[in-house]
Amino acid sequence: MEYFFELLQVSVGNRQKLSHPLDVNEWKKLFDIACKQAIAGVCADGIGILPKEQQPPKDIAIRWAMTTIHIENQNRILNRQSVKIQEKFRMAGFRSCILKGQGIAASYYPQPLHRQCGDIDIWLEGGKNKIISYIRSISPNETVSYHHIDYNALKEVPVEIHFFPSYLKNPFLNHRMLSFWHKEADIQMSHYIKLPENAGYITAPTDCLNLIYILAHIKHHYFEEGIGLRQLMDYYYILEKGINNTDRERAVSMLKSFRMIKFAGAVMYVLQKVFGMKDENLLLPPQKKSGKSLLKHIMEAGNFGQYDNNVKQIYKSKTTLSRFIRREYFNLRIFTQYPEEYFSEIYFRIFYYFYRKKWNGK
């Protein structure tokens, strides 16, 4: 694993080369980990920097290059579609903001097309009822989740339409976070950025909002199913950009109000351990104990927990009760470090059962 971290540090500019040349099997392992963590494109940048004697074998280098070309092409598709879908919603009377993905890549990554993309997450202004009514008038069978509705009308890429960017499972803290999103909507939906290769412009979050939102996104997925290094790399590049003191102080203040400081410290530990981030660029002091637990889960579970058998068993459950029990068993991993999150999650599961009944009839 240390060799993989070394490659990542070369890729982000914090190291010049590996500690020593790797053999074929070691390079195969690195390629597999990079794919598992959805960061093969950025790792390819690191390979290009390595001295000749440390380059991977030709067959692995070709596989890596082909994977990177595929990532670039997928990004071009998502960039085009992001512009189109924002224009579609603008014509329908909705202001919007592209979350994560294409906005993060264009705003922070040295090689935006090398950030591995997924779906399009778009935050619409107008309120849950209005958004659901509009989306179901176009695509009647879309599923509603707590903070978004699916939108499968685009053939090339899945889309999630967000009522708000993220949420907390503690109802009191969640009310505070939802109020924050509401106050921020006007600024975020007026903040334009340019996409690579003259693909056009989209509205995307400001630095300050990304410091809060991306961390909330990481936290949500870590407690829900799992999170991979791609999202941690996003946070690394946001901080590496050089956030001004005003945005930093406001972000820390809001994270305190959402009781996310301990988790933020765990993320800081991972950013230092994996990417070699310097102390002066960290948002907060690292939390070693919780950080080690977070990193262990990241490396075992992979991107969004896709390689975690416990998560797979949750979604294979045949009844609501068995799914609930398996999820709470899975969540025992966070009990000692985040007891408030553990008990809030139980409350949220009960609430969400009836919420889904209301909106989806199941």
C-alpha positions, 0 to 999 in steps of 0.5 A: 500500500505504501507504494500506491501512496508514493505514486499518488504523491508523485501524481499530485506533485509532492514527490519526485519518484518512487522509493525504488523500481517496482516489479510486474506484480507490484505494478498490477496491484497498483493498477487494480487499486487505482481502478478500485479507487476510481483515480486511475487517470490522475495516477497516469499523470504520476506515471508520466513524471517517473524516471525511465527506470521506474516506469511500469512494464509496457503492457501495463502502461498501455492498459493504463493509457487506454483507461485514461483515454476512456476517462477523458472521453467520458468527461467530454460527454459529461461536460457537454451534457452538464451544459445542456441539462442546465440550459434545459432547466433554465428554459423550464424556469429553474436555476441550478448548480452542478455539484461535485464532478465536472465543477470540481474537475474544472475548478481544481484539477491540473488535468480536469479530464483525468478526474474519473467522472460518474453521474451528474448531480445538479441542485435545482432551486424551486422546492421539493414539490415543484421539482418532483412534479416537473421531473415526473411530468417528463419521466413519471416513474423516477424514484425519490430519495430524501435529498434528490430524485433520479432522472433517467431521461438522458441516454448517455449519463445518469442524473440526480436532481437535488432538492438541496446538496446534502443532509445530516441524520441528526434532525436538529443539525439537519434543520441547521444545514438545510437553512444554510443551503437555502441561504447559499442558493442565490450565490451558488446558482450565480457562480459560473465556471468555464469547462475544459476544451471550450465545452461551455460554462456551468454554474458550480459551487464556490470554494467556501461551499465546496469546503463544506459540501464535499466534506458533508458528501464524504461523511454521508457516504462513509456512514452510509455505504463507503467512500473512496479516494476519489472524493478525498482527492477532490478535497485535497485539490480544493485545499491545495488551490489556496483558499483565502482566510475568509473562506477557511474561517467561515467553513470551519465555523459552519463545520463546528455548527454542524458538529463535523470537526472530528470527522474533518480531522479524520479526513485531514489525517488521510490527506496527509498520509495518502497525498502528503499534504503539508501542514499549512494547507490543512483546514484543521489539525489531523485526528489520527485515531479516527483518521486511521479507521477512515483510511482502513475502510477506504482502502478495503471498500473502494469507491462508494463501498463497491468492494465491501461485502457487508454493504453488498449484503445490505442491498441483497436483503429480501425484507425491510427488517433484514435490511435494517438489521444488516445496516445497523450491524454495518454501522457498529463500526462507527459506534465507538467514535461517532455514537451520535451518528450511530443513534441518529442513523437509527432514527433516520432509517425509521423516518426514511421508511415512511418517507419512501412510502409517501413519495414512491409507494414502497 
